[in-house]
Every structure is written in C-alpha cells, then in structure tokens.
Amino acid sequence: MPAPRTVLLTGAAGGLGTLMRSLLPEYGYTLRLFDARPVEGAPDAITADLGDREALREAVQGVDAVLHLAGISLEASFEKILKANIEGTYNLYEAAHEEGVGRIVFASSNHAVGFTPAPRAGEPPIPIDTPRRPDTFYGLSKSFGEDLAQLYWDRHGLETVSVRIGACFPEPTSVRMLSVWMSPADGARLFHAALTAGNVGHTVVYGSSANTRLWWDLGTARALGYAPQDDSEPYAAKLIAEQGELDPENPAHSHLGGHFVNDPPIWPY
C-alpha cells in the first residue's frame, strides 16, 4: 500500500499523540490533529470530543487513514469508558466508513489481555491469538475496539491494524516495563508499517520494542514490515537495583497487565 499522504491523528494532545506528532512527519505524513483538549502549538487542530459526530465527519473528510489514539487511557467508571472509548470509537468508525476512509490504526492495549499470566523463564512468548482477558473497564473497551474493527472489515471492507501497545515512553520506568516497553522511535516505525502494509484486513499486533525480556510474540507486527531497533535492556540494571526483580507471587508482576489487575491507575478527569 502506498504511504498515506494525510493522516488524522486523534488524541493529538496526549502523551503518545505528542510523541507521534514529532516523529511521524519524518515518514512523509501530513497530520490532521484532533483532540478534546487544545493541542499546544497547533492552532489548526480540531478541538472536539469523540461524541461530536459532526466534528468527526469533518475531521475524516479527505484523509487517507486514521491513527486513533484518543480516549481514556487509564481506568475510570464504566459510564466514562462507555462514552469515550466505546461509543467514541464507534462514532469514529462510522464517520470513517461514511467518508470512505480505507484504513484505521487503532490503539488497542496490552490491557485487553491483562489477566493473561506473564511467561516465566523458558516459557514461549504470548501469542497474538491468546484469549482476551481484560483487566479493567479500560481493557474491556480495547477488546470492544478490536471486535468493532473486525466487524467493520467484514461488513464494510474498512481495514484496521489493532496495536496492543505495551508502554510507549522515552525510557522504561519499572522492571515490568522492561518486558513491554516500546521506544517512541519504534512506535513511529510500527505505526508507519501499520499504515502502509498491504492487505491487512483486520490484523492484531503487539506493540513493543525488541526487548531482551519480551513477553509476547511480535510475529504479526514484523509481518507488516515492522523492524524494531530498540531494546529496554540498557535500562535493566538501574531499574532492578532500585526496584528489585519481579516477584512471581505479586499479581502486578505476574500478569501482562501489571498493576492494572489489582490497583489500576484512575483517570483524573
């Protein structure tokens, strides 16, 4: 698939959206920015929430693809998750379908499979077809998003790559994150691959760097053309010295979802 020229970036004011605003243009993309909050330094950004169907229709008009990062990214009440992540994602898909957009890259999450036990030493990595086991209402909304993407592919031919993102930060901040970390540069590489690979239908991939301590299988991501360049291991010694090794008896250490399984961080808004 030729590289899309114009990509709608939802969630452009968020942490991951801010990183991608600076990295994706290097691949030749023109980004149209969308967020419920004003985007600093981008006066032309569209300020609206995912419940504004008219704004979404206008936002997707004429774009070649959508990178959908918007929504609540932590745990919240079901009512808040329902409005932002479930109804909001439906509204986006419906707008994209009505305007003839061919592809969406959907920010799913490792929390869609958060209650999956993390592999121990010597065990194989977690495959992409492991049964979904969401750890929160947030994770449940990402499971919904993956199913919604499948429906819109089967019914309407709207392609999606659902990326189960681990943790995309400039550097890992915990021992657990050594296994799920995705560097911002690798994040841009993966999103670029997801936007340009041919014939993806609905493809689900894990999103992380090529970490020495990797918990899951990157095979479907690599099949898109993703070639991760980074590894969390240079950060390992310092983090382990500060925090200790993972405790297999601690649910926050022994499941893919980390502390989302027993003490999830709460959305502050």
C-alpha positions as CSV (number, residue, x, y, z in Angstrom):
1,M,0.0,0.0,0.0
2,P,1.5,3.4,-0.8
3,A,2.1,5.7,2.1
4,P,-1.0,7.7,3.1
5,R,-0.5,11.4,2.5
6,T,-2.8,12.8,5.1
7,V,-3.5,11.0,8.4
8,L,-6.0,12.1,11.0
9,L,-4.3,11.8,14.4
10,T,-6.9,11.6,17.2
11,G,-5.7,12.1,20.8
12,A,-3.0,14.5,19.4
13,A,-2.6,16.3,22.7
14,G,-2.0,13.2,24.8
15,G,1.4,11.7,25.7
16,L,1.6,9.2,22.8
17,G,0.0,11.6,20.4
18,T,2.5,14.3,21.3
19,L,5.4,11.9,20.6
20,M,3.9,10.9,17.2
21,R,3.3,14.5,16.2
22,S,7.0,15.0,16.1
23,L,8.0,11.6,14.7
24,L,5.5,10.6,12.0
25,P,6.1,13.6,9.7
26,E,9.6,12.3,9.2
27,Y,7.9,9.5,7.2
28,G,6.2,12.0,4.9
29,Y,2.9,12.2,6.6
30,T,0.7,15.4,6.8
31,L,-1.1,15.1,10.1
32,R,-4.6,16.5,10.8
33,L,-4.8,16.8,14.6
34,F,-7.9,16.1,16.7
35,D,-8.3,16.1,20.5
36,A,-10.8,17.1,23.1
37,R,-8.2,19.5,24.5
38,P,-6.4,22.2,22.6
39,V,-3.2,21.0,21.0
40,E,-0.3,23.2,22.1
41,G,1.4,24.9,19.2
42,A,-1.2,23.7,16.7
43,P,-3.8,26.4,16.2
44,D,-5.4,24.5,13.2
45,A,-6.1,21.4,15.3
46,I,-9.7,20.3,15.7
47,T,-10.9,20.6,19.3
48,A,-13.8,18.3,19.8
49,D,-14.6,15.1,21.7
50,L,-15.5,11.7,20.2
51,G,-19.1,12.3,21.0
52,D,-19.3,15.1,18.4
53,R,-20.3,13.1,15.3
54,E,-20.4,16.2,13.1
55,A,-16.9,17.2,14.0
56,L,-15.7,13.6,13.4
57,R,-17.3,13.6,9.9
58,E,-15.5,16.8,9.1
59,A,-12.2,15.6,10.6
60,V,-12.1,12.4,8.4
61,Q,-13.1,14.1,5.2
62,G,-10.3,13.7,2.7
63,V,-7.8,11.9,4.9
64,D,-6.1,8.7,3.6
65,A,-6.1,7.0,7.0
66,V,-6.7,7.5,10.8
67,L,-4.3,6.8,13.7
68,H,-6.8,6.6,16.5
69,L,-5.1,7.3,19.9
70,A,-7.9,9.3,21.5
71,G,-9.9,8.2,24.5
72,I,-9.4,7.4,28.2
73,S,-6.1,5.7,28.7
74,L,-6.4,4.6,32.4
75,E,-9.2,3.0,34.4
76,A,-12.4,5.0,35.0
77,S,-16.1,4.4,35.8
78,F,-17.9,2.3,33.2
79,E,-20.0,5.3,32.3
80,K,-16.9,7.4,31.4
81,I,-15.3,4.5,29.5
82,L,-18.6,3.8,27.6
83,K,-18.8,7.4,26.4
84,A,-15.2,8.0,25.4
85,N,-13.8,4.6,24.4
86,I,-16.7,2.5,23.3
87,E,-19.3,5.0,21.9
88,G,-16.5,7.3,20.8
89,T,-14.6,4.6,18.9
90,Y,-17.9,3.6,17.2
91,N,-18.5,7.2,16.2
92,L,-15.1,7.3,14.6
93,Y,-15.6,4.1,12.7
94,E,-18.9,5.2,11.5
95,A,-17.6,8.5,10.3
96,A,-14.6,6.8,8.6
97,H,-16.9,4.4,6.8
98,E,-19.3,7.1,5.7
99,E,-16.5,9.2,4.3
100,G,-14.7,6.3,2.6
101,V,-11.6,6.1,4.7
102,G,-9.7,2.9,3.9
103,R,-7.7,2.2,7.0
104,I,-7.6,2.9,10.7
105,V,-4.7,2.1,13.0
106,F,-6.4,1.5,16.4
107,A,-4.5,2.0,19.7
108,S,-5.6,-1.2,21.5
109,S,-3.7,-2.2,24.6
110,N,-2.0,-5.0,26.5
111,H,-4.8,-4.5,29.0
112,A,-7.1,-6.3,26.6
113,V,-5.2,-9.4,27.7
114,G,-4.1,-8.0,31.0
115,F,-5.1,-11.0,33.1
116,T,-3.0,-13.3,31.0
117,P,-0.2,-14.8,33.1
118,A,3.2,-13.4,32.0
119,P,5.5,-16.1,30.7
120,R,8.2,-17.3,33.1
121,A,11.8,-18.0,32.1
122,G,11.9,-20.7,29.5
123,E,8.3,-20.4,28.5
124,P,7.3,-19.3,25.0
125,P,6.1,-15.7,24.4
126,I,2.4,-15.0,24.5
127,P,0.9,-15.4,21.0
128,I,-1.4,-12.8,19.4
129,D,-4.3,-15.2,19.4
130,T,-4.3,-15.8,23.2
131,P,-7.8,-15.4,24.5
132,R,-8.6,-11.8,25.6
133,R,-8.7,-11.3,29.3
134,P,-9.2,-7.6,30.0
135,D,-8.1,-6.4,33.4
136,T,-10.3,-3.3,33.7
137,F,-13.2,-1.5,32.1
138,Y,-10.4,0.3,30.1
139,G,-9.1,-3.1,28.9
140,L,-12.7,-4.2,28.1
141,S,-13.1,-1.1,25.9
142,K,-10.0,-2.1,23.9
143,S,-11.4,-5.6,23.5
144,F,-14.6,-4.0,22.1
145,G,-12.5,-1.8,19.8
146,E,-10.8,-4.9,18.3
147,D,-14.2,-6.6,17.7
148,L,-15.6,-3.4,16.2
149,A,-12.6,-3.2,13.9
150,Q,-13.3,-6.8,12.8
151,L,-16.9,-6.0,12.2
152,Y,-16.2,-3.0,10.0
153,W,-13.7,-5.1,8.0
154,D,-16.1,-8.0,7.5
155,R,-19.1,-5.8,6.8
156,H,-17.7,-2.7,5.1
157,G,-14.1,-3.6,4.0
158,L,-12.6,-0.9,6.3
159,E,-9.1,-2.2,7.2
160,T,-7.7,-1.9,10.7
161,V,-4.4,-2.7,12.4
162,S,-5.1,-3.0,16.1
163,V,-1.9,-2.4,18.1
164,R,-1.9,-3.8,21.6
165,I,0.5,-1.1,22.9
166,G,2.7,-2.0,25.9
167,A,4.2,1.2,27.2
168,C,5.5,3.9,24.9
169,F,7.7,6.3,26.8
170,P,11.2,7.8,26.2
171,E,12.5,5.1,28.6
172,P,11.1,2.4,30.8
173,T,10.2,3.4,34.3
174,S,9.7,0.0,36.0
175,V,11.1,-3.5,36.0
176,R,7.8,-4.8,34.5
177,M,8.1,-2.3,31.7
178,L,11.3,-3.8,30.6
179,S,9.2,-6.6,29.0
180,V,6.5,-4.4,27.3
181,W,8.4,-1.1,26.5
182,M,8.1,0.4,23.1
183,S,10.5,3.3,22.4
184,P,8.9,6.3,20.7
185,A,11.1,5.7,17.6
186,D,9.9,2.1,17.4
187,G,6.3,3.3,18.0
188,A,6.6,5.5,14.9
189,R,8.2,2.6,12.9
190,L,5.3,0.3,13.9
191,F,2.5,2.9,13.1
192,H,4.2,3.6,9.8
193,A,4.2,-0.1,9.0
194,A,0.6,-0.4,10.1
195,L,-0.4,2.5,7.8
196,T,1.4,1.2,4.7
197,A,1.4,-2.6,4.8
198,G,-0.8,-4.2,2.1
199,N,-3.9,-6.2,2.6
200,V,-4.1,-6.1,6.4
201,G,-7.9,-6.8,6.7
202,H,-8.1,-6.7,10.4
203,T,-4.7,-7.5,11.9
204,V,-3.9,-7.5,15.6
205,V,-0.3,-7.0,16.7
206,Y,1.6,-6.4,19.9
207,G,3.3,-3.0,20.2
208,S,6.8,-3.0,21.8
209,S,10.4,-2.8,21.0
210,A,12.6,-5.9,20.5
211,N,13.2,-6.2,24.2
212,T,15.5,-8.9,25.6
213,R,12.9,-9.6,28.3
214,L,10.0,-9.5,25.8
215,W,6.8,-11.2,27.0
216,W,4.9,-11.5,23.7
217,D,5.3,-12.6,20.1
218,L,5.9,-9.7,17.6
219,G,5.4,-12.0,14.6
220,T,2.3,-10.3,13.2
221,A,3.9,-6.9,13.7
222,R,7.0,-8.0,11.8
223,A,4.8,-9.4,9.1
224,L,3.6,-5.9,8.4
225,G,7.2,-4.8,7.8
226,Y,7.9,-3.6,11.4
227,A,11.6,-3.9,12.2
228,P,12.1,-2.7,15.8
229,Q,15.5,-1.2,16.5
230,D,15.5,-0.7,20.3
231,D,15.7,-2.8,23.4
232,S,15.0,-2.0,27.0
233,E,17.9,-4.0,28.4
234,P,20.3,-1.0,28.8
235,Y,17.9,0.3,31.4
236,A,17.6,-3.0,33.3
237,A,20.4,-2.9,35.8
238,K,19.4,0.5,37.1
239,L,15.8,-0.3,37.5
240,I,16.4,-3.7,39.1
241,A,18.8,-2.1,41.6
242,E,16.2,0.4,42.5
243,Q,13.1,-1.8,42.5
244,G,14.2,-5.4,42.7
245,E,13.4,-8.3,40.5
246,L,9.8,-9.1,39.6
247,D,8.0,-11.2,42.3
248,P,6.1,-14.1,40.7
249,E,3.7,-14.1,43.7
250,N,2.7,-10.5,43.1
251,P,-0.2,-10.3,40.7
252,A,1.1,-7.0,39.4
253,H,4.3,-8.7,38.4
254,S,2.9,-12.0,37.2
255,H,0.3,-10.8,34.7
256,L,0.6,-8.9,31.4
257,G,-1.5,-6.0,32.7
258,G,0.8,-5.2,35.7
259,H,-0.8,-3.2,38.5
260,F,-4.0,-2.7,36.4
261,V,-5.0,-6.2,37.6
262,N,-5.1,-5.2,41.3
263,D,-4.6,-1.5,41.7
264,P,-5.3,0.3,38.4
265,P,-4.4,4.0,38.0
266,I,-7.6,6.1,37.7
267,W,-8.3,8.6,35.0
268,P,-8.1,12.1,36.7
269,Y,-10.6,14.0,34.6
